[in-house]
């Protein structure tokens, strides 16, 4: 029998109490909120967030105390530990894909339980559907899209020109990508590789995102919406793993073994690799630090480009009072308003989460100056949600271990995926209906 999340204590009474007074009055009852925020990408994110919190306080009288809590994994651990210990944040930005795991931890409150009026429902409907893919379960909405991204390619145009390739024409299929990456390899006089063709991350915490994109490129879903089933041993999934392995084994275009996320940007900026798969949230960092002309492109697919969404959503926690939850939701609505979403996108590189943000004068002007800032948004129609299941971190670890075994040539793609499926099925068995 599926292990169910315990219902929020006295949820009916909670909802009634939360809706008993006008939203503005409920928010004014609260003077301060604690907000956990992950610093996961290089840049001035803390300064920007400090500014938003200060502006919100001036406008509403509600102080937001941000706690900059490390990367996403560290923030998840700190938030759940603090809340189970009787303290912790009222709300936080955590990975969108952690929805089911946060439900399992029994610390979440859905937006439905906090209370949404007609304007609130209209606000939620205003986000891009791809960014809501990891927000729904059990007929409820559990999080608000905030710093969202897709996986994209950054590529060195000078390296393309040097290799005799058209820097304005990026590959759109796997076969083209493999052949292009192979041509981009540069060796020194001794024959040692001085520049690799491509690098994509396979370290813990990132391998599942890379693989989610590859599976979508083969047009294979990795899980059901309930987060109780996975599809790792399907022919198309194995085909995706085979292509990843082929980048080293067949094309010799990437280092053998595991490339790690923290090294991708430095390698790219130092000219050690011509193409990296990274987040849109890295665009400002690359723009500020690249000493060469670079391009941004959607991810190539088996026959056409496909990608995966990623990044963080805002979640709300049970340890907050009804008034504190209303105030937290008020901040979420304030910070995701079109003008602020546009500002966030311009200053960080993350994709603005609503079409309305792209109609603002500021974002229109910015995209006219920096067309690369609009590339990722155009691939949202061919994006899939990130792998999200119950016991998410355990399944990620199993998948990552097997991906790394395959990339290290100790397992075939078929064996790696079969082993992942068997162990994931065992982990998810308690959550399946009988």
C-alpha positions in Angstrom: 0.0 0.0 0.0 1.3 3.5 -0.8 2.7 5.3 2.1 0.7 8.5 2.2 1.7 11.9 3.4 -0.1 12.7 6.6 -2.7 15.3 6.2 -1.9 18.8 7.4 -3.0 19.1 11.0 -6.7 20.1 11.1 -6.5 21.1 7.4 -10.2 22.0 7.2 -9.9 24.2 10.3 -6.6 25.6 9.0 -8.1 26.5 5.6 -11.2 28.1 7.2 -9.0 30.2 9.5 -6.7 31.2 6.8 -9.6 32.5 4.7 -11.5 34.1 7.5 -9.9 37.6 7.0 -9.0 39.7 4.0 -5.5 38.8 2.6 -4.1 42.3 3.3 -5.2 42.2 6.9 -3.7 38.7 7.4 -0.4 39.8 5.9 -0.2 42.9 8.1 -0.4 40.7 11.2 3.1 39.4 10.4 6.2 41.6 10.9 9.0 39.2 9.8 9.5 36.0 7.9 12.5 33.7 7.5 13.3 32.6 3.9 16.0 30.0 3.0 17.6 30.7 -0.4 20.2 28.6 -2.2 23.3 30.3 -3.7 24.0 27.7 -6.4 25.3 29.7 -9.4 28.1 32.2 -9.6 27.2 35.9 -9.6 25.6 38.5 -7.4 22.4 36.6 -6.5 22.7 37.4 -2.8 22.9 41.2 -3.6 19.9 41.0 -5.9 17.8 39.0 -3.4 18.8 41.4 -0.5 17.5 44.2 -2.7 14.2 42.5 -3.3 13.6 41.8 0.4 14.4 45.4 1.3 12.0 46.7 -1.4 9.3 44.4 -0.2 9.7 45.5 3.4 9.5 49.2 2.4 6.3 48.5 0.4 4.5 46.2 2.9 6.2 46.6 6.3 7.0 42.9 6.4 10.7 42.0 6.9 12.0 39.1 4.9 15.1 37.6 6.6 16.9 35.6 3.9 19.2 32.8 5.0 21.7 31.9 2.2 22.0 28.2 2.9 24.5 26.8 0.4 23.6 24.8 -2.8 20.2 23.1 -3.4 21.1 19.9 -1.6 22.5 21.8 1.5 19.4 24.0 1.6 17.1 21.0 1.4 18.9 19.3 4.3 19.1 22.4 6.4 15.4 23.3 5.9 14.1 19.8 6.7 16.4 19.4 9.7 15.4 22.8 11.1 11.7 22.3 10.6 11.7 18.8 12.1 13.6 20.4 15.0 10.8 22.9 15.6 12.4 25.9 13.9 13.4 26.6 10.3 12.1 28.8 7.5 8.5 29.8 6.8 9.3 29.3 3.1 12.2 28.5 0.8 13.5 28.1 -2.7 14.3 24.4 -3.3 14.6 22.3 -6.4 11.3 22.0 -8.3 12.0 18.3 -8.6 12.0 17.8 -4.8 8.2 18.1 -4.6 7.5 14.4 -3.8 10.4 14.1 -1.4 9.2 17.2 0.5 5.7 15.7 0.6 7.3 12.6 2.1 9.0 14.7 4.8 5.6 16.0 5.8 6.6 19.6 6.0 4.8 21.2 3.1 1.6 23.2 2.8 0.0 23.4 -0.6 -1.1 26.7 -2.1 -4.7 25.3 -2.0 -4.4 24.9 1.8 -3.1 28.4 2.2 -6.0 29.7 0.2 -6.2 31.1 -3.4 -8.9 33.5 -4.5 -9.8 34.0 -8.2 -6.9 36.4 -8.7 -4.6 33.9 -7.1 -5.7 31.2 -9.5 -5.2 33.6 -12.4 -1.7 34.3 -11.2 -0.8 30.6 -11.1 -2.3 30.1 -14.6 0.1 32.9 -15.8 3.2 30.8 -15.5 4.7 28.8 -18.4 3.1 25.3 -18.3 6.6 23.7 -18.5 7.5 25.4 -15.2 4.4 24.0 -13.5 5.3 20.4 -14.5 6.9 19.7 -11.2 4.3 21.6 -9.1 1.2 19.4 -9.2 0.4 16.2 -7.2 -2.7 14.8 -5.6 -4.8 17.4 -7.3 -3.0 20.2 -5.5 -0.3 22.8 -6.3 2.7 22.6 -4.1 5.1 25.3 -5.3 5.6 28.5 -7.2 8.1 28.7 -10.1 10.8 31.2 -9.3 14.4 30.8 -10.6 13.8 28.5 -13.5 16.0 27.4 -16.3 16.4 24.9 -19.1 19.5 23.1 -20.0 21.2 24.8 -23.0 24.5 24.7 -24.8 27.1 27.4 -24.6 29.7 27.2 -27.4 32.9 28.9 -28.4 32.3 30.6 -31.7 36.1 31.2 -32.2 36.7 27.4 -31.8 34.0 26.7 -34.4 35.6 29.1 -36.9 39.1 27.6 -36.2 37.7 24.1 -36.8 36.2 25.2 -40.1 32.6 25.1 -38.8 29.9 27.7 -39.2 29.6 29.5 -35.8 26.1 30.5 -36.6 24.9 27.0 -37.3 24.7 24.8 -34.2 23.9 21.0 -34.5 20.3 20.0 -34.0 20.7 16.2 -34.0 22.8 13.7 -32.1 24.7 12.6 -35.2 25.5 16.2 -36.0 26.5 17.0 -32.4 28.9 14.0 -32.2 30.6 14.8 -35.5 30.9 18.5 -34.6 32.3 17.9 -31.1 34.8 15.5 -32.7 36.0 18.2 -35.1 36.4 20.7 -32.2 39.1 18.7 -30.4 42.4 20.5 -30.4 45.7 18.8 -29.5 49.1 20.3 -28.6 52.4 19.5 -30.2 52.8 16.4 -28.0 49.4 15.1 -29.1 47.7 15.8 -25.7 44.2 17.2 -25.8 44.3 20.9 -25.2 40.6 21.5 -25.9 37.8 19.0 -25.7 34.8 19.1 -28.0 32.1 18.9 -25.4 31.6 18.4 -21.6 28.3 17.6 -19.8 28.0 16.9 -16.1 27.6 13.4 -14.6 28.4 14.2 -10.9 26.0 13.5 -8.1 23.2 16.1 -8.1 23.6 16.9 -11.8 23.7 13.6 -13.6 19.9 13.1 -13.4 19.3 16.5 -15.0 21.7 15.8 -17.9 20.1 12.4 -18.3 16.5 13.8 -18.2 17.4 16.0 -21.2 18.9 13.1 -23.1 15.9 10.9 -22.4 13.5 13.6 -23.6 15.7 13.9 -26.7 14.9 10.3 -27.4 11.2 11.1 -26.6 11.1 8.9 -23.5 9.5 10.0 -20.2 11.4 8.9 -17.1 8.6 8.8 -14.6 4.8 9.1 -14.0 3.3 12.3 -12.5 2.6 10.6 -9.2 6.3 9.9 -8.8 5.8 6.2 -8.1 7.1 4.7 -11.4 10.2 5.1 -13.5 11.1 4.0 -17.0 14.9 3.5 -17.0 15.0 0.1 -18.8 13.0 1.2 -21.9 14.7 0.9 -25.3 14.7 4.7 -25.8 16.2 5.3 -22.4 19.0 2.9 -23.2 19.5 4.7 -26.5 19.9 8.0 -24.6 22.5 6.4 -22.3 24.3 4.9 -25.4 24.6 8.3 -27.0 26.1 9.8 -23.8 28.7 7.1 -23.7 29.4 7.4 -27.4 30.6 11.0 -26.9 33.7 9.5 -25.4 33.7 5.9 -26.7 32.8 6.6 -30.4 33.6 10.3 -31.1 36.4 10.7 -28.5 35.1 14.2 -28.1 34.8 14.3 -24.3 37.0 13.0 -21.5 36.4 9.4 -20.4 34.6 9.1 -17.0 32.8 11.8 -15.2 32.8 15.6 -15.9 31.6 17.6 -12.9 29.3 20.6 -12.8 31.6 23.0 -10.9 34.3 22.5 -13.6 32.2 23.1 -16.7 32.1 26.9 -16.6 35.9 27.3 -15.7 36.8 24.9 -18.5 34.7 26.8 -21.0 35.9 30.2 -20.0 39.5 29.1 -20.1 39.1 27.6 -23.5 39.6 24.0 -22.4 36.3 22.8 -24.0 34.4 24.2 -26.9 30.8 23.2 -25.8 29.2 22.8 -22.4 25.7 21.8 -21.4 24.7 24.2 -18.6 21.9 26.2 -17.1 20.4 29.4 -18.5 21.1 30.8 -15.0 24.8 30.8 -16.0 24.3 33.3 -18.9 25.3 36.5 -17.0 28.4 34.8 -15.6 29.5 33.7 -19.1 28.7 37.1 -20.6 30.7 38.9 -17.9 33.8 36.6 -18.1 34.1 35.1 -21.6 37.1 36.6 -23.5 35.8 35.2 -26.8 32.7 35.3 -28.8 30.2 32.7 -27.6 26.8 31.4 -28.7 23.8 29.9 -26.9 21.8 27.0 -28.5 19.1 24.6 -27.6 20.1 21.0 -26.9 20.3 18.7 -30.0 18.1 15.6 -30.0 17.9 12.3 -31.7 16.1 13.9 -34.6 15.3 17.4 -33.3 16.1 19.6 -30.3 14.6 18.7 -26.9 15.5 19.9 -23.4 14.6 19.6 -19.7 13.6 22.3 -17.2 15.3 22.8 -13.9 15.9 25.3 -11.2 14.1 26.2 -8.0 10.5 26.8 -6.9 9.2 28.5 -3.7 7.7 26.1 -1.1 5.7 26.9 2.0 6.0 25.0 5.3 3.7 23.7 8.1 5.7 25.4 10.9 4.3 28.8 9.7 1.1 30.1 11.1 -1.8 30.8 8.7 -1.0 34.5 8.8 2.7 33.8 8.1 1.8 31.5 5.2 -0.4 34.3 3.7 2.4 36.8 4.1 4.9 34.3 2.5 2.5 33.8 -0.4 2.2 37.6 -0.7 5.9 37.8 -1.2 5.9 35.0 -3.8 3.3 36.9 -5.8 5.2 40.1 -5.4 8.6 38.8 -6.5 7.1 36.9 -9.5 5.2 39.9 -10.8 6.1 40.5 -14.5 8.3 43.5 -13.9 10.3 41.8 -11.2 10.5 38.5 -13.1 11.9 40.5 -16.0 14.4 42.2 -13.8 15.5 38.9 -12.3 15.9 37.4 -15.8 18.0 40.3 -17.0 20.3 40.3 -13.9 20.8 36.6 -13.5 20.1 34.8 -16.8 17.3 32.7 -15.5 14.2 32.4 -17.7 11.4 34.8 -16.7 8.6 32.4 -15.5 5.7 34.0 -17.3 4.9 35.2 -20.8 3.8 38.5 -19.3 7.3 39.2 -18.2 8.5 39.1 -21.8 6.0 41.8 -22.7 7.6 44.3 -20.3 9.6 47.1 -21.9 12.7 46.2 -19.9 12.9 42.6 -21.1 12.0 43.5 -24.6 14.8 46.1 -24.7 17.3 43.6 -23.1 16.5 40.8 -25.6 17.0 43.2 -28.5 20.5 43.9 -27.2 21.2 40.3 -26.0 19.4 37.8 -28.3 21.0 34.9 -26.4 18.8 35.7 -23.5 15.8 34.6 -25.5 17.1 31.3 -26.8 16.2 29.1 -23.9 12.6 30.4 -23.7 12.0 29.3 -27.3 12.7 25.7 -26.3 10.1 25.6 -23.5 7.6 23.9 -25.9 10.0 20.9 -26.2 11.0 20.8 -22.6 10.1 18.1 -20.0 9.9 18.3 -16.3 12.9 17.1 -14.3 13.0 13.6 -12.8 10.9 13.8 -9.7 9.8 10.8 -7.6 9.4 9.8 -4.0 12.7 9.2 -2.3 14.1 11.4 -4.9 17.7 11.6 -3.6 17.9 7.8 -3.2 16.8 7.3 -6.8 19.1 10.1 -8.0 22.0 8.3 -6.3 21.2 4.9 -7.9 20.8 6.5 -11.3 24.1 8.5 -10.9 26.1 5.5 -9.8 25.0 3.5 -12.8 25.5 6.4 -15.3 29.0 6.8 -13.9 29.6 3.1 -14.2 28.6 3.2 -17.9 30.7 6.3 -18.6 33.6 4.6 -16.9 33.0 1.5 -19.2 32.4 -0.9 -16.3 28.7 -1.4 -17.4 27.0 -1.3 -20.8 24.2 1.2 -21.3 21.6 -1.7 -21.2 23.1 -3.1 -18.0 23.4 0.3 -16.3 19.7 1.0 -17.0 18.5 -2.4 -16.0 20.3 -2.1 -12.7 18.9 1.4 -12.1 15.4 0.2 -12.9 15.6 -2.8 -10.5 16.9 -0.7 -7.6 14.5 2.2 -8.2 11.5 -0.3 -8.3 12.6 -1.6 -4.9 12.8 2.0 -3.5 9.5 3.0 -4.9 7.5 -0.2 -4.1 6.1 1.2 -0.8 4.5 4.1 -2.7 2.7 2.1 -5.3 -1.0 1.3 -4.9 -1.8 -2.4 -4.5 
